[in-house]
Amino acid sequence: MSALANIKIVSQLLDLPIIDKDERSCGIVDDIELSGAAGKELRVSALLVGPGAYEGRMPRWLYWLTRKIAGDRMARVPADQIVEIGSVVKLKSRGETLGLHKVEDKVRAWIPRKGAL
Amino acid sequence: MNPLELTLGIMTAVGGFVDISELVFAAKAGSTFGYALIWAFVLGTIGMSVFGEMSGRVAAIAKQPVFNLMRHRLGLKLGLVTLMGSLISTLITCAAEVGGMALILNYLTGWPYPLLALLSVIALIASMWILPFKWIERTYGLLGLMMIVFAVALVAIHPPWAKLAGGIAPQVPPGLSTKELLNYSYFIVAILSAVMFPYESYFYSSGGIEEGWGAKDLLTNRVTCTVGFGLGSLLAIAILASSAQLFGPINVSPEIPGTSALEAATPFGKAGLLLALLGMLFAVAGAAVETCMSNAYAVSQFFGWEWGRHAKPSEAPRFTVAWIAVMLLALLIVLTGVDVMSLVEYAVLFSIIVLPLTYLPLMLLANDKSYMREHANRWLAKALGWLFFVVVTAAAVAAIPLYLLTSGGGG
C-alpha cells in the first residue's frame, strides 16, 4: 500500500465515531497507532480512544486543562477488531471487552432506574 | 409514509417553531418598523428549512447526527471551538427560555419569579425524565399550538392585508435616519438568528436518529421542514403584524413577552389572553427542552457517548447527566437575577456568530456522495445552501458592531 493511501486511511479514520457489535456508541477515534519504520510497510495497528489520546492533537495548555477535567485514560482497540469503516467504525466485539464502556458504566451506577417510560 | 404520523409531525413542528426570542423580536419589530421586517422572518424560515432538511437527510441516510460528523470534518481543534461556541450560545438560549417560562407563569399566578423559575425547571426535568423522546417532542409541540390564537386574532382585527403582503419583499423603509437604519439592520440580524438558531438543526437531526429515520422518511423530513416550519413561522409573523397594527400607532414598545399576549386579548378578551399566555408558555417550555437536549446531544455526540431519550435515562448515563446539568446551569443563570430580555439579546448575538461554523460542515456533509450516495445535495440544495451560508456569515460579521452601535436594538 502506498504512503499516500495510508495517510488517506488515517484521515478517514480520525475522529470517526465507534460502535460495537451491539450498535452501542463506544467513543471516537481520538488517535491512531501506526506500526512500521522508515522504508518498511506502515500499518494501522490500533485505534486510541479517550482523552489521553488528545496529547499532540491540541495545544499543550488545552491538553493540560482537558487532563484536569477528564483525566488521561485511553483505551487501545487493536486494528483486527475493525469490521467496517464508513460514517462510523464498526467493531466485531462488545465495547466492554475492549475497555470502552468503563466511564459510562461508572456513571450508570449513579442514575436511578425508576420513573422513566 | 403514515398520514397520521406526518400530520402529527407537521403540527409538532408548527407548535414547536416559536421560542422566546422570536416572540420578543417579532413584537418589537412590528411596533418599531410596522410590516417592513416580515421579509426577514420569511428569509430566515427558508434558510431554516434548507438547513433543517439537510440535517434531517444526513441523519436519515448517513445515520449520524450533525455533531458526530462535524468533528470528523472539522477535526478536534476546530470542532472543539464549534462545540464550545454552540454550548455557550445554546445554554444562554436555554436560560432565556426558562426565564421566559417563569415570566409567563408570573403573569398567570402572581407568584415570585425565582420560585417559578425553580418550579419550571423541576417540571421540565420531570417531563424529560418520564417521557420518551417522541412524547416529549409531541407534548410540547402540540400544546404550543394554542399559539394559533395569534393568527386568528390577526384576522379578527382586520389588518391592512395589502400592506402586510408588501412586507414580504426585502426592503429598507424610506426616510430612516442613520440611527434608525442601524437599528433596522440589527433587527434583521436578530430575527435571522432567532429563526435559524443552531440548536434547531442539532435537535432536529438528533430527533431523526432517535426516531430511527431512514430513506423512507425523506419525504416526511422534506414536508416537515417546508410545511411545518413555514406554518410555524406564520405564527411569528402574525405576532409581528398584530404588533404593527395595535402597538405601532400608539408608540407602545413591547419590551416584555407578556405584551404580545395583549394582541389576542384585544379581539377575544380574557379567553384570548389566557390562550395566548398558555400557548406562549408551552412553546417556550418546548424550546427550553430542545435547547437543553441539544447541548446534551452535542457534547455526547462529540465525545462518542451513548445518547438519546428513546432509551431509558440509565441506558445513556452521561447524556442524562449532561441534560440535567444544562437545565440546572440555565436555572442558575436565571437565579443570578439577569434580565430575561438581556438573555434573549445575548442568545441571538452568540448564536448568529456560531451559525456559519454550524452550517458549513453540515452542508459539506450533505454534499458528500460517499456518505449520502444518491441522496447527496443536488443543484438547488447546493445553491440555496451556499446562498444562506453567505447570508448568515454576513450577519455574523455584522452582529457585534450592530449590537454595540444600537445598544442591542435600543437605538
HADDOCK unambig.tbl for C-alpha pairs under 7 A between the chains (distance, minus, plus):
assign (segid A and resid 14 and name CA) (segid B and resid 72 and name CA) 6.80 0.50 0.50
assign (segid A and resid 15 and name CA) (segid B and resid 71 and name CA) 6.16 0.50 0.50
assign (segid A and resid 15 and name CA) (segid B and resid 72 and name CA) 4.68 0.50 0.50
assign (segid A and resid 15 and name CA) (segid B and resid 75 and name CA) 6.71 0.50 0.50
assign (segid A and resid 16 and name CA) (segid B and resid 72 and name CA) 5.59 0.50 0.50
assign (segid A and resid 17 and name CA) (segid B and resid 68 and name CA) 6.55 0.50 0.50
assign (segid A and resid 17 and name CA) (segid B and resid 304 and name CA) 5.87 0.50 0.50
assign (segid A and resid 24 and name CA) (segid B and resid 306 and name CA) 6.76 0.50 0.50
assign (segid A and resid 25 and name CA) (segid B and resid 304 and name CA) 5.98 0.50 0.50
assign (segid A and resid 25 and name CA) (segid B and resid 305 and name CA) 5.84 0.50 0.50
assign (segid A and resid 25 and name CA) (segid B and resid 306 and name CA) 5.17 0.50 0.50
assign (segid A and resid 26 and name CA) (segid B and resid 304 and name CA) 6.21 0.50 0.50
assign (segid A and resid 26 and name CA) (segid B and resid 305 and name CA) 6.54 0.50 0.50
assign (segid A and resid 27 and name CA) (segid B and resid 303 and name CA) 5.98 0.50 0.50
assign (segid A and resid 27 and name CA) (segid B and resid 304 and name CA) 3.81 0.50 0.50
assign (segid A and resid 27 and name CA) (segid B and resid 305 and name CA) 5.78 0.50 0.50
assign (segid A and resid 28 and name CA) (segid B and resid 303 and name CA) 6.16 0.50 0.50
assign (segid A and resid 28 and name CA) (segid B and resid 304 and name CA) 5.18 0.50 0.50
assign (segid A and resid 58 and name CA) (segid B and resid 77 and name CA) 6.35 0.50 0.50
assign (segid A and resid 87 and name CA) (segid B and resid 62 and name CA) 6.46 0.50 0.50
assign (segid A and resid 87 and name CA) (segid B and resid 371 and name CA) 6.52 0.50 0.50
assign (segid A and resid 104 and name CA) (segid B and resid 317 and name CA) 6.28 0.50 0.50
assign (segid A and resid 104 and name CA) (segid B and resid 318 and name CA) 6.41 0.50 0.50
assign (segid A and resid 107 and name CA) (segid B and resid 317 and name CA) 5.90 0.50 0.50
assign (segid A and resid 107 and name CA) (segid B and resid 318 and name CA) 6.54 0.50 0.50
assign (segid A and resid 108 and name CA) (segid B and resid 314 and name CA) 5.72 0.50 0.50
assign (segid A and resid 108 and name CA) (segid B and resid 317 and name CA) 5.01 0.50 0.50
assign (segid A and resid 111 and name CA) (segid B and resid 314 and name CA) 5.51 0.50 0.50
assign (segid A and resid 111 and name CA) (segid B and resid 317 and name CA) 6.62 0.50 0.50
assign (segid A and resid 112 and name CA) (segid B and resid 314 and name CA) 6.83 0.50 0.50
assign (segid A and resid 113 and name CA) (segid B and resid 314 and name CA) 6.07 0.50 0.50
assign (segid A and resid 115 and name CA) (segid B and resid 130 and name CA) 5.80 0.50 0.50
assign (segid A and resid 116 and name CA) (segid B and resid 129 and name CA) 5.63 0.50 0.50
assign (segid A and resid 116 and name CA) (segid B and resid 130 and name CA) 4.10 0.50 0.50
assign (segid A and resid 116 and name CA) (segid B and resid 131 and name CA) 6.44 0.50 0.50
assign (segid A and resid 116 and name CA) (segid B and resid 312 and name CA) 6.16 0.50 0.50
assign (segid A and resid 117 and name CA) (segid B and resid 130 and name CA) 5.46 0.50 0.50
assign (segid A and resid 117 and name CA) (segid B and resid 131 and name CA) 5.64 0.50 0.50
assign (segid A and resid 117 and name CA) (segid B and resid 132 and name CA) 6.15 0.50 0.50
